[in-house]
Amino acid sequence: MKLFDVYPLFDINIVKGKGCHVWDDKGQEYLDLYGGHAVISIGHCHPHYVEMLTKQLNNLGFYSNSVINKLQVELAERLGKASGYEDYQFFLINSGAEANENA
């Protein structure tokens, strides 16, 4: 089996990222200006991001939205306060398809 050919690929194999730079398998450094899906707006390998992800993954990587997850509740409360929309409801999803399915 091979990957589906969605669009032509550049002959660049990105193997590492740090801050706003990425490197290919030949050691060539690039300024990462990518603005598509799964963008890491805080930069690659940000120490706080890595620390928090590691901490969470050491406890639990993922679980269903069908059970109580206190981290999700805390996130909703914090986002409500930060945005000024505390009376709104919050639904955690990761794709447009899920948004449409649950609209």
Sequence and secondary structure as in RCSB ss.txt:
>XXXX:A:sequence
MKLFDVYPLFDINIVKGKGCHVWDDKGQEYLDLYGGHAVISIGHCHPHYVEMLTKQLNNLGFYSNSVINKLQVEL
AERLGKASGYEDYQFFLINSGAEANENA
>XXXX:A:secstr
      S   S  EEEEEBTEEEETT  EEE    STT  TT BT HHHHHHHHHHHHH S   TTS  HHHHHH
HHHHHHHHT TTS     SSHHHHHHH 
